[in-house]
Amino acid sequence: MAIPRTRPSAYPAVLSYGFRPFFLLGSLQAGAAILFWLPLFYGKLETSSVFSPVDWHVHELLFGYLAAVVTGFLLTAIPNWTGRLPVQGLPLLALALLWCAGRFAIFFSAETGWLLGAVIDCAFLLAVVAAAATEIIAGRNWRNLKVLLPVTALLAANMTFHAEAHYQGVSDIGRRLGLGAAVVLIMIIGGRIIPSFTRNWLARERPGRLPIPFGRFDVGAIALSAAGLMAWTFLPDSAGTGAMLILGAILNTIRLTRWAGDRALRDPLVLILHVAFAFVPIGLLLSGLAVLVPAKVPAVAGIHAFGVGAVACMTLAVMTRATLGHTGRELQAGIGTCAVFVVIVLAAIFRVGAAFAPAHAMLLYMSAALWIASFIGYAGLFGGMLVRPRLQARQVRAAVSRPDIGGSRPPV
């Protein structure tokens, strides 16, 4: 649970913590981007972007949506790591506006020029890395500096993406580097929060076998998987790359089985974390097989297991849990929240299936519709919580303004 470190009246509630503007903006952008994507892909619509339709699609989900969610997570987690005040108020507003400027700069880059669009877009992640590093160093929380490595890799991937798209006409290395950085971030953060949250729930609800904490095995599995993803980025056709990715899939499957997810089926907020992480070894396996037997396994299957499965499912799971906890609500998933989880998992399954059956366009349409429904559903369910003050703060202010509730004011 968050420790409130700001007065609700100091700024609008949406600017009191990093998760508020960025989770809301990210979810709306993710839904809108896919709503726009299929007509764009089939030539019914067009952007004013220098990017090809596929590059625009990939870029806006990796460096638009994902960058927003990662920023919201970091700016909310760092105060709990360091004990310092969160980035809030005008600095947070400036970051949010810079993110929005990046979206417009990419969409209209054919008008403004590719270099200006790239500078505005990349400036956001550069500012996030700088702000996060400043807070972590000021708080002397040295051990969490490593979390910035995948975020820095995401920034490098964005810069590479822009350069490739301009000089070669299509991105290649940049998109794999960006997706690989996202998967490594999930392996690191997920490897800590999934067993921790599962342990907390089991200790309270079902005493018995508990998850194995993060240890040397996890470090080794992450290191080998990261090496495989790096090889996939630069040597995507090497047999050694395929073997490393498959070994990474095996090791991450073992990690998942050590976290006692089978004992937490009754809590959707915990269960979705395990389901989301399962797409990491699935993506590694499919990507490895795509290298070794490309005639049978299309490369796009592994890419979308990572993107729609691991990234989208995990970010929605974390966004939901953080929104409930940091706005003062019980960590319980209602019917609407469960529906969002089911819909995004189905979107991932249909998208991977569409990769194996490209002739069946209905699978692609179904996946897109489910994706849109999940993110717009999140915005509809949690948007009000994100823009209103924390629940306890609202209750305290109501009690003060109405002395008949919660006690009377002292006599003057």
C-alpha positions in Angstrom: 0.0 0.0 0.0 1.1 3.5 -0.7 2.2 5.9 2.0 0.4 9.2 1.3 3.0 11.9 1.0 1.0 14.8 -0.5 -2.0 16.8 0.5 -4.9 16.2 -1.8 -5.5 19.9 -2.0 -2.0 20.8 -3.1 -2.6 19.9 -6.7 -5.3 18.2 -8.7 -5.4 14.6 -7.6 -4.4 13.4 -11.0 -1.0 15.1 -10.5 -0.4 13.8 -7.0 1.3 10.5 -8.1 2.9 9.2 -11.3 0.6 6.3 -11.8 -2.5 8.6 -12.1 -1.9 10.5 -15.4 0.3 7.8 -17.0 -2.0 4.8 -16.4 -5.0 6.8 -17.7 -3.2 8.2 -20.7 -1.6 4.9 -21.5 -4.8 2.9 -21.4 -6.7 5.4 -23.6 -3.8 5.5 -26.1 -3.5 1.7 -26.2 -7.2 1.4 -27.0 -7.2 4.2 -29.6 -4.0 3.0 -31.3 -5.5 -0.4 -32.1 -8.8 1.1 -33.0 -6.9 3.1 -35.6 -4.5 0.3 -36.5 -6.6 -2.2 -38.5 -8.1 0.5 -40.9 -4.5 1.8 -41.3 -3.1 -1.6 -42.0 -5.7 -2.3 -44.7 -5.3 1.1 -46.3 -8.6 2.6 -45.2 -6.9 5.3 -43.2 -3.5 7.0 -43.1 -1.3 9.0 -40.8 0.9 12.0 -41.5 3.8 10.0 -40.1 7.1 9.2 -41.8 6.7 5.7 -40.3 5.2 2.9 -42.4 1.9 1.6 -41.0 3.5 -1.4 -39.3 6.3 0.7 -37.8 3.8 3.3 -36.5 1.8 0.4 -34.9 4.9 -1.1 -33.2 6.3 2.2 -32.1 3.2 3.5 -30.5 2.7 0.4 -28.4 6.3 0.0 -27.4 7.4 3.6 -27.0 4.0 5.2 -26.4 1.8 2.9 -24.3 4.5 0.8 -22.6 6.7 3.9 -21.9 3.7 5.5 -20.2 3.0 2.5 -18.0 6.6 2.0 -17.1 6.9 5.7 -16.2 3.8 5.5 -14.0 5.1 2.4 -12.3 8.6 3.9 -11.6 7.4 7.2 -10.4 5.1 5.4 -7.9 7.5 2.7 -6.8 10.5 4.9 -6.3 9.1 6.9 -3.3 8.4 3.7 -1.5 12.0 2.6 -2.2 13.6 5.9 -1.2 11.2 7.4 1.3 11.3 10.6 -0.7 8.4 12.7 -1.9 7.0 11.5 -5.3 7.4 13.5 -8.5 4.2 15.5 -8.5 2.5 18.7 -9.5 4.1 20.8 -12.2 7.1 18.4 -12.9 4.7 15.5 -13.3 2.5 17.6 -15.6 5.5 18.5 -17.7 6.4 14.8 -18.1 2.8 14.0 -19.1 2.7 16.8 -21.6 6.1 15.7 -23.0 4.6 12.2 -23.5 1.6 13.7 -25.3 3.9 15.8 -27.5 5.7 12.7 -28.5 2.5 11.1 -29.7 1.6 14.1 -31.8 5.2 14.5 -33.1 5.2 10.9 -34.4 1.7 11.1 -35.9 2.5 14.3 -37.8 6.3 13.7 -38.4 5.8 13.8 -42.2 4.9 17.5 -41.7 7.5 18.4 -39.0 10.3 16.2 -40.3 11.6 12.9 -38.9 14.5 14.5 -36.8 12.2 16.9 -34.9 9.7 14.1 -34.3 12.5 11.8 -33.1 14.0 14.4 -30.7 10.6 15.2 -29.1 9.7 11.6 -28.8 13.0 10.4 -27.4 13.1 13.4 -25.0 10.4 11.8 -22.9 12.2 8.5 -22.0 15.4 10.5 -21.5 13.6 12.7 -19.0 12.1 9.7 -17.2 15.5 8.0 -16.9 17.0 11.2 -15.6 14.2 11.8 -13.1 14.2 8.3 -11.8 18.0 8.1 -11.5 18.0 11.4 -9.6 15.5 10.2 -7.1 17.1 6.8 -6.6 20.6 8.4 -6.1 19.3 11.1 -3.8 17.6 8.4 -1.7 20.8 6.3 -1.7 18.8 3.3 -2.9 21.6 2.0 -5.0 20.3 -1.6 -5.4 17.3 -0.4 -7.4 19.5 1.4 -10.0 19.6 -1.8 -12.0 15.9 -1.3 -12.8 16.9 1.6 -14.9 19.0 -0.6 -17.2 16.0 -2.0 -19.2 14.4 1.5 -19.3 17.7 2.9 -20.7 17.7 0.0 -23.2 14.1 1.1 -24.1 15.4 4.6 -24.8 18.3 3.2 -26.9 15.8 1.1 -28.8 13.6 4.1 -29.5 16.6 6.1 -30.8 17.6 3.1 -33.0 14.0 2.7 -34.2 13.9 6.3 -35.5 17.3 6.0 -37.2 16.4 2.7 -38.9 13.0 3.9 -40.1 14.6 7.0 -41.6 17.7 5.5 -43.2 16.4 2.0 -44.1 12.7 2.6 -44.5 11.7 0.1 -41.9 12.7 -0.7 -38.3 14.2 -4.0 -37.5 16.8 -4.0 -34.7 15.0 -1.2 -32.9 11.7 -3.1 -32.5 13.4 -6.3 -31.3 15.6 -4.4 -28.9 12.5 -2.5 -27.5 10.5 -5.6 -27.1 13.4 -7.5 -25.5 13.9 -4.7 -23.0 10.2 -4.9 -22.1 10.5 -8.7 -21.5 13.6 -8.3 -19.4 11.8 -5.7 -17.3 8.9 -8.1 -16.8 11.3 -10.9 -15.8 13.0 -8.6 -13.2 10.0 -6.8 -11.8 7.6 -9.8 -12.2 10.1 -12.1 -10.5 9.9 -9.9 -7.4 6.3 -8.9 -7.2 4.6 -12.1 -8.2 6.1 -14.3 -5.5 5.8 -11.5 -3.0 2.1 -10.8 -3.7 1.3 -14.5 -3.9 3.1 -15.1 -0.5 1.1 -12.3 1.1 -2.2 -13.7 -0.1 -1.4 -17.3 0.8 -0.1 -16.4 4.2 -3.4 -14.8 5.0 -5.9 -17.1 3.2 -4.2 -20.5 2.6 -1.3 -21.3 4.9 0.9 -24.0 3.5 3.4 -24.2 0.6 4.6 -20.7 -0.2 6.5 -19.2 -3.2 10.3 -19.5 -3.3 11.7 -16.0 -3.0 13.9 -14.3 -5.7 17.3 -15.9 -5.6 20.4 -17.0 -7.6 18.3 -19.2 -9.8 16.2 -16.3 -10.9 19.3 -14.2 -11.5 20.8 -16.9 -13.7 17.5 -17.4 -15.6 17.1 -13.7 -16.3 20.8 -13.3 -17.4 20.6 -16.2 -19.8 17.2 -15.1 -21.2 18.4 -11.5 -21.6 21.5 -12.8 -23.5 19.2 -14.8 -25.7 17.0 -11.8 -26.4 20.1 -9.7 -27.1 21.2 -12.3 -29.6 17.7 -12.3 -31.1 18.0 -8.6 -31.5 21.2 -8.6 -33.5 21.5 -12.3 -34.7 17.9 -13.3 -35.3 18.7 -16.1 -37.7 21.4 -17.9 -35.7 20.8 -21.4 -34.4 22.6 -20.5 -31.2 20.0 -17.7 -30.7 17.2 -20.2 -31.1 18.8 -22.6 -28.6 19.3 -19.8 -26.0 15.7 -18.6 -26.3 14.4 -22.1 -25.8 16.6 -22.7 -22.8 15.3 -19.3 -21.4 11.8 -20.6 -21.9 12.5 -23.7 -19.9 14.2 -21.7 -17.0 11.4 -19.2 -16.8 8.8 -22.0 -16.8 10.6 -23.4 -13.8 10.6 -20.0 -12.2 6.8 -19.8 -12.6 6.2 -23.2 -11.1 8.2 -22.2 -8.0 5.8 -19.3 -7.2 2.8 -21.5 -6.1 0.4 -19.9 -8.5 -1.7 -23.1 -8.5 -2.6 -22.3 -4.8 -3.9 -18.8 -5.5 -6.6 -19.5 -8.1 -9.3 -17.9 -5.9 -7.7 -14.4 -6.1 -7.9 -12.9 -9.7 -5.5 -10.1 -8.8 -2.8 -12.7 -8.0 -3.8 -15.2 -10.7 -3.5 -12.7 -13.6 0.1 -12.0 -12.6 0.9 -15.7 -13.1 -1.0 -16.0 -16.3 0.7 -12.9 -17.7 4.1 -14.1 -16.8 3.4 -17.5 -18.5 3.5 -15.6 -21.8 7.2 -14.9 -21.2 8.3 -18.5 -21.6 5.7 -19.0 -24.3 7.1 -16.1 -26.3 10.7 -17.3 -25.7 9.8 -20.8 -26.9 7.9 -19.6 -30.0 10.7 -17.1 -30.9 13.3 -19.8 -30.5 11.3 -22.3 -32.7 10.8 -19.5 -35.2 14.6 -19.3 -35.5 15.2 -23.1 -35.7 12.1 -24.1 -37.8 10.8 -21.0 -39.5 8.7 -22.9 -41.9 6.5 -24.2 -39.1 6.6 -21.4 -36.6 6.2 -17.8 -37.8 8.3 -15.1 -36.1 5.2 -13.0 -35.5 3.8 -15.6 -33.2 6.5 -15.1 -30.6 6.5 -11.4 -31.0 2.8 -11.2 -30.2 3.1 -13.7 -27.3 5.5 -11.1 -25.9 3.5 -8.0 -26.9 -0.1 -8.9 -26.4 0.5 -11.7 -23.9 3.3 -10.8 -21.5 3.4 -7.0 -21.9 -0.3 -6.2 -22.2 -1.5 -8.7 -19.6 1.2 -7.9 -17.1 0.8 -4.1 -17.4 -3.0 -4.3 -17.0 -2.5 -6.6 -14.0 0.0 -4.1 -12.4 -2.1 -1.1 -13.3 -5.2 -2.6 -11.8 -3.5 -3.6 -8.5 -1.6 -0.3 -8.2 -4.7 1.8 -8.9 -6.8 -0.1 -6.2 -4.0 0.0 -3.6 -2.8 3.5 -4.1 -6.3 5.0 -4.1 -7.2 3.5 -0.8 -9.4 0.7 -2.0 -9.5 -3.0 -1.1 -7.3 -5.3 -3.2 -10.3 -7.2 -4.6 -11.3 -7.7 -8.2 -14.9 -7.1 -9.1 -16.8 -8.6 -12.0 -15.7 -5.8 -14.3 -12.0 -6.2 -13.4 -12.2 -10.0 -13.9 -13.8 -9.3 -17.3 -10.9 -7.0 -18.3 -8.4 -9.8 -17.3 -10.3 -12.5 -19.3 -10.6 -10.3 -22.3 -6.9 -9.3 -22.6 -5.8 -13.0 -22.2 -8.2 -14.0 -24.9 -6.9 -11.2 -27.1 -3.4 -12.6 -26.7 -4.5 -16.2 -27.5 -6.4 -15.0 -30.6 -3.4 -12.9 -31.8 -1.0 -15.8 -31.5 -3.5 -18.0 -33.2 -3.8 -15.5 -36.0 -0.1 -15.7 -36.6 -0.4 -19.4 -37.4 -3.5 -18.9 -39.5 -3.0 -15.6 -41.4 -5.8 -16.6 -43.9 -8.3 -16.3 -41.1 -8.6 -12.6 -40.7 -11.4 -13.0 -38.2 -8.9 -14.0 -35.6 -7.1 -10.8 -36.1 -10.3 -8.7 -35.8 -11.4 -10.6 -32.7 -8.0 -10.0 -31.1 -8.1 -6.3 -31.9 -11.7 -6.0 -30.6 -10.8 -7.7 -27.4 -7.7 -5.6 -26.9 -9.7 -2.4 -27.3 -12.4 -3.6 -25.0 -9.9 -4.5 -22.3 -8.1 -1.1 -22.3 -11.2 1.0 -22.7 -12.7 -1.2 -20.0 -9.8 -0.4 -17.6 -10.2 3.3 -18.3 -13.9 3.1 -17.7 -13.6 1.2 -14.4 -10.6 3.0 -13.0 -10.5 6.4 -14.7 -12.6 8.0 -11.9 -10.3 6.6 -9.2 -7.2 8.0 -11.1 -8.6 11.6 -11.2 -10.1 11.8 -7.8 -8.3 12.0 -4.4 -7.3 9.0 -2.5 -10.3 7.5 -0.7 -9.2 8.1 2.9 -8.4 11.7 2.1 -11.8 12.3 0.6 -13.4 10.7 3.7 -11.3 12.9 6.1 -12.2 16.1 4.2 -15.9 15.1 4.2 -15.8 14.5 8.0 -14.1 17.9 8.6 -16.7 19.7 6.4 -19.6 17.9 8.1 -19.0 17.8 11.9 -22.0 15.5 12.4 -20.0 12.8 10.7 -17.1 11.3 12.6 -17.4 13.5 15.7 -18.0 17.2 16.4 -15.7 20.1 16.1 -14.3 21.3 19.4 -16.0 24.4 20.8 -14.6 27.8 20.0 
